[in-house]
Amino acid sequence: MEALKLTSDHVRNMVENGRDIYLVDFSEKYLEELLGKYDLSDRLAGVLLDIDNRISKDIKRGGQRASFGGKDLPVYSYQSISELEDASFLILNDYFNETYDKLSQWIKREEKPAIYYYANEETEIDLYYRKKYQDEPLGNLILFRSGPHASSYVKGMDFADNARALFEYMLSKHFDEKYELVWLVKDPQEYALYEKEGRVSFLSYDWAVSEKEEERDCYYRALCLAKYIFFTDAYGFARNSRHDQIRVQLWHGCGFKTRVNFVRCEKRYEYTTVISELYAKIHQDIYGLREEQVLVTGYGKQDWLFHPHREAWEALCIPRADKYIFWLPTFRMAKTGLEKLNEYDLTGQTGLPVVNTPERLQELDKLLGDLNTLLIIKLHPFQDQERLMKINMEHVVLLEHERLVEKDVQINQLLGLGDGLISDYSSAAVDYLLLDKPIGFTLEDMKEYEESRGFVFDNIREWLPGAELFTFTDLCSFVREIGLGIDRTKEKRRRLKSIMHKYDDDQSCRRITEALGID
């Protein structure tokens, strides 16, 4: 059984019979479109949420109430569906069949209630093309997408990360002689240099709802007929894939932070890649995956660590120094326009942990000068960097995301040229373990971060493969040690490396393609 697509006749029947309507797992965007099309406001009686696994960010929850659009409705768990008689249920999310299956498990009475789903504009188009291509054989086509959902677009993130590393590996091994390699990006014109006649192409993911039929046809042909679909982060675009299509979540990295807004992904993609058996178990637990869905291969972008991009280093005009230290803070506070992504705001004048005043930053700059060492700070693409940009320094360089995009450089292509790394809870530190170089972890907000986001490990300090930097003095001591060639945490680092990583080489992309049988 499947959920029924809501029609005008269904709406008329519900209104005429005075049925109460309960919304299920909705989003504000879906609800706004629904109420713009049908006058159902007076019939809305409550909201059903999968409370055990997910609390929707779209709902401001106060006790057991949900407030949105001027309405205040009671919130129920899925299991309440059997108690709500003479009612209709309306699913407002992309995964309506998955939601229907979960709801059905709680229906105990013989007479089944009516469960509908509302198909918004994009879903209507998607279902049309899925039906159009359902009997056509899949082609030798591999589809790639990187970065977050379109609503959180940041230039450059749509052609990056593990998906890009795998794509470049396939090109180097001439996979394009057998397969058509297709990228979904924001603006295809930005990547025209990578296109090869008939074998490598770039399409816009905005074409999913384009008013031009030609663009929609091009987009959905690739989406509906690809044998393999690779992505990092956003995967909703592939939600209605056929059973013979293989979707692979390459993700960003294996780190220390846990996942917020947990939702089971067992049916949302066929495989995901990780770096070790340790993280295989963690990802099974966090994402609700079966054991066979998790491939221990290493991450594609880790291959770059072993082959630093020296030409890009020169192109970025990095000043000369005896030693180089990278600082990659984890994402906390979003830049303007992405405030909804905020995780935790550091109080301070620089936007950095530990070095939280201009005076401390100037003091650190002087220490670096005495050691002839350069500190290269690379913030997350989402991160607000305004506070840091206003401070002038000689031996501290802010490597802006926009600059890397301009020079077409990925950060993992540079890290191999460094002599050490400062991080905190970012997966970049786990990647950096492969280089067997000193790592320092800024931990001044460890308790606050644990309470706001949380970690995948209990006793997080036992799992940090490097120096613990709680204070500005700690950080200066770590910088001084790197400048002087001192490596006091190498034993702990190497011990944890053997647990966190199964492989220690530049062959992750090869292992991914072999595990999936792509030749």
C-alpha positions in Angstrom: 0.0 0.0 0.0 1.1 3.6 -0.6 -0.1 7.0 0.4 -2.7 8.6 -1.9 -1.8 11.7 -3.8 -4.1 14.5 -2.6 -6.6 15.8 -5.3 -9.3 18.4 -5.4 -11.9 15.6 -5.0 -10.2 14.4 -1.8 -10.2 18.0 -0.4 -13.9 18.5 -1.3 -14.8 15.2 0.4 -12.9 16.1 3.6 -14.5 19.5 3.8 -18.0 18.3 3.1 -17.8 15.5 5.7 -16.3 17.8 8.3 -13.2 15.6 8.7 -10.4 16.8 11.0 -7.0 16.9 9.1 -3.8 16.1 10.9 -0.5 17.2 9.2 2.3 14.7 9.2 6.1 15.7 9.2 5.5 18.9 7.4 7.6 21.8 6.4 6.6 25.4 6.3 7.3 25.6 2.6 5.0 22.7 1.8 2.3 24.0 4.2 2.4 27.5 2.6 1.9 26.0 -0.9 -0.9 23.7 0.3 -2.9 26.4 2.0 -2.4 28.7 -1.0 -4.0 26.0 -3.2 -6.7 24.7 -0.9 -8.7 26.4 1.9 -8.1 23.9 4.7 -7.1 26.1 7.6 -10.4 25.5 9.5 -10.0 21.8 9.2 -6.4 21.5 10.6 -6.6 19.8 14.0 -3.1 18.8 14.9 0.4 17.6 13.9 1.9 14.2 13.9 5.7 13.9 14.3 8.1 11.1 14.5 9.0 12.4 17.9 11.4 9.6 18.9 13.7 10.3 16.0 13.2 13.9 14.8 12.0 17.2 16.0 11.3 19.4 13.0 13.1 22.8 13.0 10.1 24.2 11.2 8.0 23.9 14.4 8.4 26.1 17.4 7.5 23.6 20.1 6.1 24.6 23.4 5.2 21.6 25.4 2.9 19.6 23.1 1.9 22.5 20.9 3.1 23.5 17.4 2.9 27.1 16.3 3.2 28.2 12.6 1.5 30.7 10.4 -0.5 32.2 13.2 -2.0 28.7 14.2 -1.4 26.8 17.4 -2.0 23.0 17.1 -1.4 20.1 19.4 1.5 17.8 18.6 1.1 14.0 18.6 3.5 11.1 18.1 3.0 8.7 15.2 1.5 6.1 17.6 -1.4 8.3 18.3 -2.8 7.7 14.8 -5.0 4.8 16.0 -6.6 7.0 18.7 -7.6 9.8 16.3 -10.8 8.5 14.7 -12.8 9.9 11.9 -9.8 11.9 10.7 -7.7 12.3 7.6 -3.9 12.5 7.6 -1.9 14.5 5.2 1.8 14.0 4.7 3.8 17.1 3.9 7.3 16.0 3.1 9.4 14.6 0.2 9.5 11.1 1.6 5.8 10.4 1.6 5.9 6.7 1.0 8.5 6.2 3.7 6.4 8.2 6.1 3.3 6.2 5.1 5.1 2.9 5.9 6.1 4.2 9.4 2.6 5.5 10.1 1.0 2.3 9.0 3.0 0.4 11.7 0.9 2.2 14.4 -2.5 1.6 12.9 -4.2 -1.1 15.0 -7.9 -0.8 14.0 -9.3 -2.7 11.1 -10.7 0.3 9.3 -7.7 2.1 8.0 -7.8 5.9 8.0 -7.3 7.9 4.8 -3.6 8.9 4.5 -2.7 11.4 1.7 0.4 13.2 0.6 0.5 16.6 -0.9 2.7 16.8 -4.1 4.2 20.3 -4.4 5.3 21.6 -7.7 8.7 19.9 -7.8 7.3 16.6 -6.7 4.6 16.7 -9.4 7.3 17.2 -12.0 9.5 14.5 -10.5 6.7 12.0 -10.5 5.8 12.8 -14.1 9.4 12.0 -15.3 9.8 9.0 -13.1 6.7 7.5 -14.8 8.0 8.6 -18.2 11.3 6.7 -17.7 10.2 3.8 -15.6 10.5 1.2 -18.4 13.5 2.6 -20.1 16.8 0.8 -19.3 19.4 2.6 -17.2 22.3 4.1 -19.2 26.1 4.1 -18.6 25.7 7.3 -16.7 27.2 8.4 -13.4 25.6 11.4 -11.7 27.5 13.7 -9.1 26.3 16.4 -6.7 28.1 18.0 -3.8 27.2 20.5 -1.2 24.1 21.2 0.8 20.5 21.9 -0.3 20.0 24.6 -2.9 18.6 26.9 -0.2 22.0 26.9 1.5 24.0 27.5 -1.6 27.6 28.8 -1.3 29.6 29.3 -4.5 32.1 26.5 -5.1 30.5 24.0 -2.7 28.6 22.5 -5.6 31.8 21.1 -7.2 33.9 20.0 -4.3 34.6 17.5 -1.6 34.6 13.7 -1.9 32.4 13.8 -5.0 34.8 15.9 -6.9 37.8 13.8 -5.8 36.0 10.7 -7.1 35.1 12.4 -10.3 38.7 13.5 -11.0 39.9 10.0 -10.2 37.4 8.6 -12.8 38.7 11.1 -15.4 42.3 10.2 -14.7 41.5 6.5 -15.2 39.4 7.2 -18.4 36.1 6.1 -16.9 34.5 8.7 -19.3 35.3 6.3 -22.2 32.6 4.0 -20.9 30.4 6.2 -18.8 28.8 9.6 -19.2 29.8 11.7 -16.2 27.2 14.3 -15.3 27.4 17.0 -12.6 24.4 18.8 -11.0 25.6 22.3 -10.0 24.1 25.8 -9.6 25.5 27.4 -12.7 26.8 25.0 -15.4 28.6 27.8 -17.3 31.1 28.1 -14.4 32.4 24.6 -15.2 32.5 24.7 -19.0 36.3 24.0 -19.0 35.6 20.5 -17.6 33.1 19.5 -20.2 34.0 16.9 -22.8 31.8 16.4 -25.9 29.1 13.9 -25.0 31.0 12.4 -22.0 31.3 15.0 -19.3 28.6 17.6 -18.8 27.2 20.0 -16.2 23.5 20.6 -15.5 21.8 23.0 -13.2 19.9 21.4 -10.3 17.5 24.4 -10.6 16.4 22.9 -13.9 14.3 20.5 -11.8 11.6 23.2 -11.8 12.6 25.1 -14.8 9.9 26.7 -16.9 11.8 25.5 -20.0 10.8 22.0 -21.0 14.2 21.4 -22.6 16.0 22.1 -19.4 13.7 19.9 -17.3 14.0 17.1 -19.9 17.8 17.3 -19.7 17.9 17.2 -15.9 15.4 14.4 -15.4 16.9 12.2 -18.2 20.2 12.2 -16.2 18.5 11.7 -12.8 16.1 9.0 -13.9 18.6 7.0 -16.0 21.8 7.2 -14.0 23.2 3.8 -12.8 25.1 5.5 -10.0 24.3 8.7 -8.1 27.0 10.1 -5.9 26.5 13.0 -3.5 27.9 14.7 -0.4 25.2 16.0 2.0 22.0 16.8 0.1 20.3 13.7 -1.2 16.6 14.6 -1.4 16.8 15.2 -5.1 17.3 11.4 -5.6 14.4 10.4 -3.3 12.2 8.6 -5.9 15.0 6.6 -7.5 14.4 3.2 -9.0 15.4 0.0 -7.2 18.1 -0.6 -9.8 19.8 2.8 -9.3 22.6 2.9 -6.8 22.8 6.0 -4.6 26.0 6.6 -2.6 26.3 9.2 0.2 30.0 10.1 0.2 29.5 12.6 3.0 32.2 15.1 4.2 34.2 13.2 6.7 34.3 11.1 9.9 34.8 13.5 12.8 33.8 14.0 16.4 30.4 15.8 16.2 27.2 13.9 16.2 24.4 14.4 13.7 21.5 16.7 14.6 17.8 16.1 13.6 18.4 12.4 13.3 16.4 10.6 10.6 16.9 7.0 9.4 18.5 6.9 6.0 18.2 3.2 5.3 15.9 3.8 2.4 17.3 7.1 1.3 20.5 5.7 -0.3 22.0 2.3 -0.9 25.5 2.9 0.5 27.7 5.4 2.4 31.5 5.4 2.7 33.6 5.6 5.9 37.2 5.3 6.9 37.2 2.4 9.4 35.1 -0.2 11.2 34.9 2.2 14.1 33.1 4.8 12.1 31.1 2.1 10.2 29.4 1.3 13.5 29.0 5.0 14.4 27.3 5.8 11.0 25.0 2.8 11.3 23.8 4.1 14.7 23.5 7.8 13.6 21.9 7.3 10.3 20.0 4.1 10.9 21.8 2.0 8.3 22.3 -1.7 7.8 25.8 -3.1 8.2 26.1 -3.9 4.5 25.2 -0.3 3.5 28.4 1.1 5.0 31.6 0.7 2.9 34.9 1.0 4.6 37.0 2.5 1.8 38.4 5.8 3.0 37.3 9.1 1.7 38.1 10.3 -1.8 39.4 13.7 -0.8 41.9 12.0 1.5 43.8 10.9 -1.6 44.6 14.6 -2.2 46.5 14.8 1.1 49.3 12.6 -0.3 49.7 14.8 -3.4 49.9 18.5 -2.4 49.1 21.0 -5.1 52.3 23.1 -5.1 51.3 25.2 -8.1 48.1 26.2 -6.3 50.2 27.2 -3.3 52.2 29.6 -5.5 49.1 30.9 -7.2 47.6 31.8 -3.8 50.7 33.8 -3.0 51.2 32.2 0.4 54.1 34.1 2.0 57.4 32.2 2.6 58.2 30.9 6.0 60.1 28.1 7.7 57.0 26.4 9.0 53.3 26.5 8.1 50.4 25.7 10.5 46.8 25.4 9.3 43.9 26.4 11.5 40.5 24.9 10.5 37.9 25.8 13.1 34.6 23.8 12.9 31.5 25.7 11.7 29.7 27.7 14.4 28.1 30.9 13.3 26.7 31.4 9.8 27.3 34.3 7.5 24.5 36.7 6.5 21.7 34.9 4.6 22.4 31.5 6.2 21.5 32.3 9.8 19.2 29.3 10.0 22.3 27.0 9.9 23.8 28.5 13.1 25.1 25.9 15.5 26.8 27.9 18.3 28.1 31.4 18.5 31.5 32.1 20.1 31.5 35.2 22.2 34.5 37.2 21.3 35.9 39.9 19.0 37.6 37.6 16.4 35.1 34.8 15.9 37.9 32.3 16.8 38.1 30.1 19.9 40.8 30.8 22.5 42.3 33.7 20.5 39.2 35.8 21.1 40.5 39.4 21.2 42.5 41.5 18.7 45.2 41.9 21.3 45.7 38.1 21.6 45.8 37.8 17.9 48.5 40.4 17.7 50.5 38.7 20.4 50.2 35.4 18.5 51.3 37.2 15.3 54.4 38.4 17.0 55.2 34.8 18.3 54.8 33.5 14.8 57.2 36.1 13.5 59.8 35.2 16.0 59.5 31.6 14.9 59.3 32.5 11.2 56.1 30.5 11.1 52.9 31.3 9.2 49.5 30.5 10.5 46.9 29.9 7.7 43.3 30.2 8.9 40.7 28.5 6.7 37.1 29.0 7.9 34.1 26.9 6.9 32.4 28.2 3.8 29.3 28.9 5.9 31.2 30.7 8.6 30.8 34.5 9.2 34.4 35.9 8.9 33.7 39.6 9.2 35.2 40.0 12.7 38.4 38.3 11.7 38.9 40.2 8.4 39.1 43.6 10.3 42.3 42.6 12.1 45.6 43.3 10.3 48.4 40.7 10.8 51.7 39.9 9.1 52.1 36.2 10.0 48.5 35.1 10.1 46.8 34.6 6.7 43.0 34.3 6.3 42.6 31.9 3.4 39.1 32.9 2.2 36.8 30.4 0.6 36.1 32.8 -2.3 39.9 32.9 -3.0 40.1 29.1 -3.2 37.1 29.0 -5.5 38.7 31.6 -7.7 41.9 29.5 -8.0 39.9 26.3 -8.2 41.7 24.7 -5.2 40.4 22.3 -2.5 41.8 22.7 1.0 42.9 19.0 1.1 45.1 19.8 -1.8 47.1 22.2 0.4 47.1 20.5 3.8 50.0 18.2 2.9 52.3 21.2 2.7 51.7 22.2 6.3 53.7 21.2 9.4 50.8 21.0 11.8 47.1 21.6 12.2 44.9 23.4 14.8 41.3 22.2 14.8 38.6 21.5 17.4 35.8 19.1 16.6 36.1 19.1 12.8 36.5 16.0 10.7 39.5 17.7 9.1 41.6 16.7 12.1 40.8 13.0 11.5 41.7 13.4 7.8 45.0 15.1 8.8 45.9 12.1 10.9 47.0 10.4 7.7 49.9 12.8 7.4 51.3 11.9 10.9 51.9 15.5 11.8 51.1 17.4 15.1 47.5 18.4 15.7 46.2 20.7 18.4 42.5 20.9 19.5 41.0 24.2 20.9 38.6 23.1 23.6 37.6 26.3 25.5 33.9 25.7 24.6 34.0 21.9 24.8 31.3 21.7 27.5 29.0 24.2 25.7 29.5 22.4 22.4 28.7 19.0 23.9 25.4 20.3 25.3 24.4 22.1 22.0 25.6 19.7 19.4 27.2 16.7 21.1 29.9 14.2 20.2 29.9 10.7 18.8 32.4 9.6 21.5 31.9 9.5 25.3 34.9 11.0 27.1 35.8 13.0 24.0 39.2 14.0 25.3 40.4 10.4 25.1 39.6 10.4 21.4 41.5 13.6 20.4 44.7 12.7 18.7 46.8 15.7 19.7 47.4 18.5 22.1 44.6 19.9 24.2 44.4 23.7 23.9 42.1 25.1 26.5 43.7 28.5 26.9 45.6 31.1 24.8 48.8 30.0 26.6 48.2 26.4 25.5 47.8 27.5 21.9 50.9 29.6 22.0 52.9 26.6 23.5 51.6 24.4 20.7 52.7 26.9 18.0 56.1 27.2 19.6 56.5 23.5 19.6 55.8 23.2 15.9 58.1 26.1 15.2 60.9 24.3 17.1 60.1 20.9 15.7 58.8 19.3 18.9 56.1 16.6 18.6 55.0 15.6 22.1 51.7 13.9 21.2 52.9 11.6 18.4 52.4 8.3 20.4 48.7 9.1 21.2 48.2 10.3 17.6 49.6 7.2 16.0 47.6 4.9 18.4 44.3 6.6 17.5 45.2 6.7 13.8 45.4 2.9 13.8 41.9 2.8 15.2 40.2 5.6 13.3 41.7 4.7 9.9 41.7 1.3 8.2 43.9 2.5 5.3 46.9 4.8 5.2 47.4 5.5 1.5 46.1 7.4 -1.6 43.8 4.7 -2.9 40.4 5.5 -1.4 38.8 6.5 -4.8 40.0 3.2 -6.3 38.5 1.2 -3.4 35.1 3.1 -3.8 34.8 2.2 -7.5 35.9 -1.4 -6.9 33.5 -1.8 -4.0 30.6 -0.7 -6.2 31.7 -2.7 -9.2 32.3 0.3 -11.4 35.0 -0.6 -14.0 
